């Protein structure tokens, strides 16, 4: 799937991801790239950041810079209802009664899925070099990014391959979901930029998000710590002590975060007012990116993503399997063998990983966590 480079901005609600997404898009446009910044956040505050009304159709905000809101509800009305009607008709023709056919075509999360599908469609058009996406808060974004795989699994379980071949609309849906998953997990095309504020609860959620995205095979290129108390050579007045204490607390939190990740953490100081309009957004971007390109190192990270699984032979026909996850000491981890697969759950996020063929006759004898991730020792059964 060829098309634009996709940069997804997300973070806990209220950390300033919409503003930073818009600032990044503005900076890329000034650098000569044709850029679309699209809001997939149901709150749709992107128009407020630019000080302009936005619709679901991309409109020009400035030279080389376009913006749009993704209207998920409208997409459901236009696209999914037709497909659902076809599926209901096909199921009824296959012998299911009308009520069962109705229930089987209710697809949880279809609004969010179609929003993501629309982003992918815009990226494929070839009109923009970069599509910057203002995603919803972290929890919603994780659910959104898991949907292509989850819905594809739903389709696989509900309909046999022969049935899908007969139902052209369903075959197209299955094919499109596969393309969408490949787009999201291609580190050359898509990456996530996580925005946070330097607070312990927010950083804890950021660490969980990093593990969840790694489990999904989605690359995070860097972290942006927003709203730091500004540094000043001299602070005067009764608030000076509070400002110094607050910045020291923020620095301590960021030092702990930096020690727990290999990603670059970039800093943005708090501004007296939220920037509105392209000129103010460019000032914010200058503070974040300096003279660098937002898609180049150290901001864009490396597209050479480590494989999720690394298998290494040991003595006595044993194997060591490393699952590359950025785990913390407080992570809630659960493992289950499901036939020839391994179900891995980290902080409530689950993925079924297909085990290498060499391990099909082996069992897990030991498991531990180190700086490589989750390490499993497999020994031959019986």
N, C-alpha and C positions, 0 to 999 in steps of 0.2 A: 504494500500500500504506500504509494508515493504521495508527497504533499508537503505541507508546511511543517516546520518545527513547532511542537506544542509544549508550552510551559504552563503547568498547573500551579496556581497559588492556593494554599489552604493553611489552616491554623485554627486554634480555638477561637470561638466567637469573641469579637471585640479586640483582637490583637492588631488590627489595621491591615489585614491582607488585601482588602479591596483597594485601598490607597496605594499600597506597594505594587500591586499588579498593574494598576493604571500608570504609576510612575515608571515602571519598567518598560511598559509598552511605549510610552512617550519617548523614553530615552532611546529605545531601539529604532523608532521612527526617525528621530533626529539624526541617528547614525546612518540613515539612508535606506533602511529596510521598510518594506510595506508591511504594516502590522495591523492585525485585528485583535482587539481586546474584547472578550465576550464574558458576560456574567451568567454563570450557571447556578448562582446562589439565589434561592427563592426570595431573599430579602431585596435583591435588585437595587443596591445602593450605588452602582457604578455610575449611573447618570448624575447622581448628586456630586460625586467626586469631580466629574468634568464640568458640572454646572450646566448640563444640557439634558433635554429630554431624549431618551433612547427607546427604540422599539426592537422588535425581533428581526428587523431588516438592518444589516450593517449600514451605518451612516458615517460620513467623513467628519472627523472631529478636528483634524489639523492635517498638515501636509504628511502624506504617507500613513496617517493614523486613522483607523476606523474603529467603531465600537457598536456593540449590540447587546441586547438582552435575549437569552434563549427562553422562548415561551414554551415550557414543557407541557402546560395544559393544552395549548393550541395544537401541539404536535400529537398529543394523545387523541384529540378530536379528529385530526386529519388522517393520521397514519394508522394508529392501532385499532380504531374501531372497524375499519375496512378489513384488516387482517383477522381480527377476532370474529367477525361475521363469517368470513370464509372458513375459519377453523371450526366454528360451531356447525356450519353446514356440512363440513367434511366428517366431523365426529358423528353427527346424527345419521349421516349416510352409512357410517361404519357400524351402526347398530346401537349407539348410545341414545338413551332417551333425552329429551330436550333439556331437562333440569341438570343432568350430569354433564352434558355438553357445555351448558352455560357456566357451571362451576369450574370445569377444567380449563376454561379459557380466561379465568380471572388471574392476572399476572401481577403479583406484588412488586412494587417498585417500577412499574412501567413508565411513570412520569419521568423519574430520574434517568432511567435507561435511555429514553428517547432524547433527553437533554444531552446526554453524552454522545449519542448517535449524531445529533445535529452538530456538535462541536467537531466530530470526525468528518462530517460531510463538508463543513466549511473549510477544514484544513485541506481536504482533497481537491477543492475547486481550483487551486493554483493561482488564486487572486492575491494571496498573501504569503510572504516568506515565513512569518511567525504568527502563531495564534496564541495569545496569552489568555488564560482562563481564570477568572475569579470564581473559585469553587465555594461551596458552602462550608460551614464549620467542619472541623476534622472528622467527627463521628459520622456526619452525613456523607462526607467525601469518601471515607473508607467504605461505606455501604455502597456508594455510587460506583466506585472502582471495582468492587467485587461483583457487581450485577452482571456484566457480560458472561463471566464464568458460571455464575449461579443460574442464570436464565438458560444458558446453553445446556447445563446439566438437567434442568427441568425439561427442556425440549427432548433431550436424549432419552430420559426416563419415560416420558409420556408417549413418545412416538418412536416406533421402530424405524430403522433406515429405509425400509421399503415404503413405509407410510409417508415418510418425508419426501421420498422421490415422487410419489403420486400427488402430494399436495405442494404445488409449486410455490405458493406463498410461504409455507413453512420451510421449504428448502432454502428459499432466499433469506429468511430470518436466520436460520442456522448458519448459513454461509456468512452473513453480515456480522453475526456475533463473533464468529471466528476471526474475521478481519479486525474487528474492534479490539479483541483481546490481543492480537498480534501488534496492533498499533500501540496500545497502552504499555506493553512489555518490551517494546523495541527501544533500548536506551539511546539510540542515535536520533530518534524522532521525538520521544516524549520523556519528560522528567517533571518531578514535583519540587517546588521550592516551599519549604515549610517556614511559616512566620510564627514567631512567638514573642511574648514579653518576658523579661527576666524575673519570673516569679516561680517559686518551687512547684506549685501545682501545675502551672502551664508547662514547665520543663518536664515534669513527670509524664504529662499527656503526650508531649513531643516524643519522648523516648518510646512510649508504647506505639505511637504512630509509625516511627521508624521501623520497628520490628514488624508491624502489620503490613507496611508497604513492601518490605523485603520479602515477606511471606507470599505476597501477591506477585512478586517479580517485577515491581515497578520501581524505577530508579528515583532516588532523591538526590538532587545535585548539590544543594547547599541549604543552610539554615540562616534565617534573618531574624536577629533579635531587635525588636522595635521598642521605641519609647523609653530609651535609657535617659536617666537624669543627666542633663548636660554637664560636662566637665568645665570648670572655670578656675582660673588661677587664684582668684580671690572671691570669697563669698562673704557678703556683709549682711547684717541685719539678723533679726530673731530666727528667720527660717534657715540660716546658713548651716546650723548644726544638723537639722533634719535632712537637708539636701545631701550633706556629706555622708550621713548615716545611710540614707536610702541608696545612694550610688555605691557605697561599699557593699551593701547587701546584694545589689544587682550584680556587681563584679564577682562576688563569691559564688552566686548561683551560676553565672556564665562560666566560671572556671571549672565548676563541677561538670557542667554540660560538655565543655571542650575536652575534659579528661575522659569522657565516656563515649566519644564519637570520633571517627576519622574525618568527618565532614567539616568544611570550613564554616565558622559562625561569623556572620557579618553584622555590624552594629549600625543602628540608626538612632540618633538622639531625638528625644521628645521635642516637638515644636510647640510654640505657644498657641497655635491654632491649626486645625486640620487644613492641609492644602486643598484648594479648589481651583480647577482650571489647569490648562497645560503648562503655563509658565511656572506656577508654584510646584507642580508635580515634577518638572524638570529640575528645580532646585533641590527637591527631596532626593531625586535619583542621583544628582551629582554628589550629595553627601554619602550615599550608599555605594555607588560604583566608581567614584573618582573619574579617572580617564579611561577605565577599562570597559570592554564590551560586556554587557550583561549575560551574554551567552558563552563567553570565553572563560577559561580558568583565571582566577580561582572561583569565580561566581558560577560558571556553568558546570564545574566539576568535570569528571572524566566519563565518557560514554563506554569505557571498557569496564562493564559491570561484571563483578564476580559471579560465577555460576552458583545457583542456590545449593546444588549438591556437589560434593567432592568426595570421591571414593578412593581409598588407599588400601592396598593389601597388607596384611600383617602375617606373622608366623602362624603355623598350625591351621591354615585355611581359614583364618579369621580376617575380618575387614573392618576398617574404620571409615564411617560415613560422617562427613561434616555438613551440617545444614547452616549456611551462612546467614545467621540472624543476629542483629545487634541487641543482644539480651542484657537485661540488668538483673541485679541480685533480687529485686522485688518482683520480677516477671512471674506471672502465673503460667506454668507450662504443663501441658498434658500430651501424652503420646498414646496412640492406639494402633495396633496392627489390624488392618482391614484387608484380609486376603493377601494379595501381592502389593498392597499399598500401605502407606504409613500416614495416619491422620495426625497432623500436628496442630495443636491449639495454643496460641500465645495471647494471654490477656483477652480471651473471649473470641479472638479471630482464628478461624479454622481453615486449614487447607489440607486436602488429600494429595500426598506426594507419591507418585509412582516410583517404587523401589527399583534400582538396577536389577537386571536379570540375575546377576551373580548372587544376589542376596535373597532370592526367592526361597531357598532351602535353609536359610539361616534365621536365627532369633537374636533379639537384642539382649546382650549379656551385661552391658554397662552403659551409662549415659552421664555426661558431665558438660558443663559450660565453661569455655575459656574465651580468649580474645578472638578466636576464629568463629565462634557461634556455638551451636549445639553439636556435640560430638557423640556419636553412637558407636559402640563396639558390637559387631555382629559375629556370632560363632555358629558353626554348623550344628544343625538340630540333631539331637539324640546321638 
